[in-house]
Amino acid sequence: MDGSGEDRKDKTFKEGKSDKRMGMRALSGALLLILSIGMIAFGVLREETTEVFRKAVQICLECIGLG
């Protein structure tokens, strides 16, 4: 044997590890997306949007020297 079987075995092992890592990244990304959507919905239900908008306007007015 010329060792090509060993190279194939190493490649298969590395590909499997990479696939698992990609799956974990996809799962963590999906969980972060779901958590973000949930937090935004929670803020909207508590009517925080008007408070955030008011603070944003105040900051913008301070930046241009009117606030």
Secondary structure, DSSP 8 states (H G I E B T S, - for coil): --SHHHHHHHHHHHHHHHHHHHHHHHHHHHHHHHHHHHHHHHHHHTT-HHHHHHHHHHHHHHHTT--
